Amino acid sequence: MKKRQRKKHHPPPALFEGNVWVMPSAQAAKEVYTTLLRQFLEEQSAEWSLVSGFFQKEPVLAFLWDPIRQARKAEQVAQGALGAGGRELDDAEAKATLLAQLLLRRVGLQANESFDTLVAHHPKGKPVWDLKD
């Protein structure tokens, strides 16, 4: 009798990846957010989420994306944030906490909405979120 080889189980790829940039000012965060949002609104927002607000009393720009379909968009956000004087949030634990909160909020809002866009993505939505740490 032949022994069955065990299949190696690989963890599924992450549905979303994310990054957070600390911006030099709330105005810089808002300007980058607004500029990128204008470019991105024509595309399906179910695969990305862009947020500007405050975290740990600092202005931030955060981006969640589908790593398979939205890698180019992630590069654009990084270039925009860095070009405006932003820097990546160094504290890995704080970054993970913020991104987890944003993802939970996104999933919760989508479950209650009949469409795929979050209010924060809409030009008439609230442009800057005040995230409590």
N, C-alpha and C positions, 0 to 999 in steps of 0.2 A: 504494500500500500504506500502510495506516494504521500509525502508530507506536503501540506498546503503552505505556501509561502504567505506570510502575513503581508498585507498591504500596508504600506507606510501611509499614515494619515498626515497630511499636511494641513496646517491651519488655513482656513479660508482667507483670501486676501481681504484687507481692510476695506470696508465700504467707503469710508472717508478718511482722508488724511487732513492735517491742519497745521497752521502755523500762526503765530502771534508776533506782531511787531510793536514795540513801544515807540511812539511817535514823539517828536520834539514839542508838539503843541496840539491842542484840540483842533485848532484851525487846520493844521497840516493833515491830521487824520481825516477830517471832514472833506478836505479838498481831494485827497487821494481816493477816498471812498466814493465821492460824487463822480469823479472822473472815470473811475473803473466801472461804477454802476451803469453809467450811460453806455459804455461799450458792451457790457455784459447782458443788459436787459433783453436784448433780442434773442438770446439763447435760453435754452431750457434751464431753469433755476433748480430743478430737482437734483441736479448733479453738482451744485455748488452753493455756498452761502458766504456772503461778505458782510462783516459787521464792523462798525466803528463805535467806540464808546470809551468807558473808563474802567480800568481794572487795577487794583492796588493803588488807587489814587493817581494813576498815570493814564494819559490818552493812549489808546491802542487801536490797532487795525487787526482784525482776525479774519482768517479765511479757511473754510472747510471745503474740500473738493473730492470728487471721485478721481482716484489716482489713475484709473485706466483711461477715462475720457477727457479729463480736464487738466492734464499736466501742463499744457501750454498756458492755460489761464493762470495756474499757480505761479508760473515764472513771471507773468505780467504783473501780478499782485506784488511779488517780491521786488521786482524792479521798481515799481511805483513807490512802495514803502521805503525802500532803501534810498531811492532817488530824492525823496522828500526829507531825508535825514533820519529816518527810522532805523531801529536796530532790533534784531530778533530778541524776544524775551528769553533771558538766560536761564531763569529758574524753571527747570524741566517739570517739577511737580506742579508749580503754579500754572504753567502752560497747559499741562494735561488736564488740570481741574477746570480751567476756563473753557477749553475745547470740549470737554465732556458736558459742561453746562450748556454750551451753545448747541451741541448736537441733540441733547435731550429737549431743549426748547424747540429746536427745529422739528424734531419728530413729533413732539406734542402738538405744535401748531399745524403741521400738515395733517395730523389725524383729525383735527377739528375743522379744517378748511376743505371746501369742495374743489379747490384748484391747487396747483403745485407750487405756487409762489408764496413766500412769506410776506407779511405786510412790510417788514423792514426792507424788502427788496424793491418795493414800489416807490416811485418818485414822490408820491404824496404821503408815504409812510414816514415814520419818525426816523430822521437821518442819523441821529446819534443816540445810542443806547447807553444808559447808565447802569453798568453791571456792578453789582455789589460783590466784594470779595469775601 
